[in-house]
Amino acid sequence: MTPFVPRDPETLKQVIAREVDTLRAAARQAAGPPREITEPSGEPDAPAEEACSCGGGEGPGHACGEGGDGHDPWACVCATLPAVPVSAALLEPVRDDSGRVVDFRVKAGNHVRSAHWLDAPDRQVGRRLLDVQPGAAASGLLDALADVLGSGRALKEHAVDYTEQRHDGLHRTTLLYGAASCGDKVLATWWPARNRNELLSLDAQYIASMGWGTWDLLSGDVTWSEGLASIFRTEPSRPLSLADLSDAVLLEDVRRFAGLVTALLDGEEPSGVEVRFSVLGEVRTLHLVGHPVVATDGLPWALHLIARDLTTEVRSRHRLAATRQQSDRLRQEAAAERRVASALREALLPTHSAELAELGVAVAAAYVPAEEQAAVGGDWYKCRRLPDGRILLAIGDACGHGLGAVARMAQQRHALAGLAHAPRTDAGRLTTWLNELLCADPAAQTATAIIGHIETGPIDTARSFRWACAGHPAPMLLRDGTATTLDPAHRGPLFGLLPGHEYATASVPLESGDLLLLYTDGMVEQRGEDIEEGIEALRATLARCAGLSPRETLDHIMATLAPETSEDDTCLVAVRLD
């Protein structure tokens, strides 16, 4: 049969109260009837023979036999000091001429040290208090002991923050003093506010964010460690009862807490559970482990709980989960953007290799966007056959990065595609028209481009490349193992700067086996390096590609020169005439 587990605080408190009542009833029955206490009759008892408080016997060996009546009370007091479990001493006042207490002299003491660096009281006998405890005056201890002697009121747990200079350095501790007057003397005891084990235990609780408590089901007493009191933001002297804890549990976690408590009340040792409590308006998550204290009759008479505060860890887990969700969402978005960008690149940057091969031209292109997660950027190229039989070969670089550069790239490329269909228009005129479009658009930015035509015809007839330049690096030509840069002086202004500028057209003859290389500045320009050095490195690398196909040429160049990271897009187009 499945045990009943409460789901709400009120039912849980009723179950706890019922179980405690049952336990107490069983304990009363086992303990038998209450013991009768004999009240005083009010008549004075017969005087008893005065006995020595030291508990010794009669005879010459008895320490109290030195007085005139055979009883020395101070000897009895001194004889009991070794039985005191804390540091203890009998102090005799030292007075000035006016009768004011200015110090105390140690008359007797036991062997218990309150700290490892303090002398035991029995080694201080005969010496003054201010000599053996120099901090007694500054800490107020001397005045407190003098008040005990003058008023007769006992001193209880008087805290003294005690510092002393020893041969091995400074030492400090907090001592608690108790004292009572004994005639014209003072019996004083003192002990550390916390012993070493208590301090280690307290440090462990704070470091591990944990604490423990005991609930005595018979007496109703509750004892908490300082660690548990710290978790629940209360004083150790004001611990919460099981009913109070039931009220503090979040409603969603009552069933888990109830399962732990009811199992303990049944004398079982359940596994630990995580339970959330409302502590001064803040939700705190605790891992609870319990242990019942079971009597010989099999009934638990007390419960032990150990709690570890997981609040910070849980919050970190939640933040980590949220970060992972955000990272997953960003990865999904990035993957979607890459798919879109890849499709966009295929749509915007085709090479039309099949139709160009019919004209005896082999083409290959390479494209590396600056943004690692992107598939397309501001660089563009175009290589296609025109209706008049020429091959349009162009490459450009729209200013900027990201989607804005992609949008400008698409605008410039499509604009060129439309203008290029004007019959027999030369490269200079196309470049001039495209510049006018960009200058007329206030939203446009600067751009560079090489725009040219490969004049085609039968392989045994003359062919040429006629081109114009708008602020772009000049193309390169590989012929018979020699790589040269086409006229670098043939260079007009960037697009978008000078409306009305007329771009000129240059021409270079082509032979069978020639390879033209067009590229953007991301291939040759790196921060901190001269662009001319980059161009020369590219020319030297191209020279070593003699005999390679356009695709093999680009693969060799990229493997040799392409940087691992670049701040700009990189685009190359290789065209070989067969």
Steps between C-alpha positions, in 0.01 A plus 500: 500500500639839399548722808301820514711807420345844565488748213438824693656660811193472724454128441873447553490686834203288608687181415808619694289596806319165493821302478662701782192452722509125437871487578462694825208282613707187444796655682284597800363148524848350487631743762233409757323738740665834579734505799354670806692803627501546880422859592677654802294470820587851610658374825873555535713193464717393785837664472742271329854466599701749300690317230797613301419588143818345378358155573811386684506290816625566850857457601832667485530440121190708424588835342221679687625400841725803536242747636406544860180299450666256259336663192681723246243607234765648268684172494173329402451749215855451379460123517199512264667715229658204313149360446384814317511422122591858399775735615431593865684706763446640846584871494589723795450875455790742513391839631661844508517726806140614442370144495430496123567171320788558260592140423454139607752240608458138394474292818421165338414359157445187298694360207255576213621732223233708325732541199817316404706819530364597846653364820289274721376675819700267728819644347389852589458448876650785703510740204283799430221481242630797300837327477366168372217651291621846391182564302273469805484876564445610140231234444300608809557168674667658805206734562249217449675282761521792743124556456436134588694548823327826586140416402492127563333445160640211299658562161358282221657451155672838496666517156856623483678556168845412625828579320846418630854538370693174545854405407372345175287798401156645558212279607132582527189322621159566650455369854182470704537565873288391793571607859348499850611650830625268771522714809782742429619307197368429148469161335536556123465265206560568131481310175526575128185633337545220249733210521705393200257230394210746514691750286591232244140380494373854452748569220403174331132594515557838340742369237267214402182712543353240731362453849317250717225488757342262752130486587429325834149362446443421870601831660439721198853644524660606172874553460656658193856553392607849401528386139133398486397822675698696241323322213158589644612852602419453868681471832613159628300574815183535292487182287193401301281210602395233250167681470680828426707327233182357345364852463823619340508230228386605153163343423640312200761332725279413799456142379877442485560652844204308641639174359830561680341593835241220505770244416711626790202486736459136394861433605629471144806663341376642169726623223573870477263738322518854361240728655438872441421725795384860515748682724415866560345522154791325326475150356783278623561145380629255762616141474369324812625175652333360813570247772257384773624437855323174584456366854509134599123479453545583132342844527693814391527755778703757304572595139829621356504701177803612303438775245728621223411828333496449122349838417810644334565173315139477379508859380822426314337193344204709390729766353701228323181343364380840380839563339488160330151569371613835369809341344287230337264765367791705365653189341167418337468856376859496374441168322186642339691813396776287351246301301338819374837661431620188318191501282546874448862453396406232251236735360724808495840356412465225236778444248298346211796272435311273260404770248845660522671169428329499161695818424833341602513674835546325839394692811537442877417724796589504871320696768583540873282743700663689786221405740553135591129426540406660168504344154503822301624855558558821310735357231349387173589373153324435174605284210247419229444500128318804358253483209756665268746213558739679734573375852430746781771464766471722807595507865409754769516590866207676672601698807432345842406160637189313599153521351544866402800412283310202356213729403738749329683216329174363359395849386826566314514156345142508375545852372804387300306201365234734364742754355717230337221399265531827311638386161871547436552725804867515600631442853574869564143604419355226727725614785396863447128413506537292816685786671217740411246264660696485825566874509127570456403277793542688834491170689780348294861478618828476314596186314772368268478283189673363190257474208612346172415295192682204351467534125443145376531339165656192340802374690733585211375863486613794715332529838534771764394621843364857506456638852436804717595557864319687779754512783554123495827297497604427140454146360793264446591299192684165506666414166772241437591478871528876545250697707457874438270765636297680235558874473469619864485861381173427323295581805205732542337631821283292731132471422287763669764776528500698173171526310553559126844339490573320172680167555747389232529156344834316473565194285739205522529227235444141610659180378401138534604373845489847661348523846344819635474545878263756652496546879381731778725680746421254779745265323795740512431748780562417867520734797856621560624387155564694181243408233776505237673218687176302494458558125857388434448184711186419300682557168785270606257230609302528176824451303543161663158387373599458136327201345230480769130527430311808631363300794843355587651849471253649748541209740879548499473876554252464786708229667815712470384853571157505659527614867331300777305810598428807291320826560381516137325273254716318245391420148698362202400413142731309263426483126713294258475507122541154347 
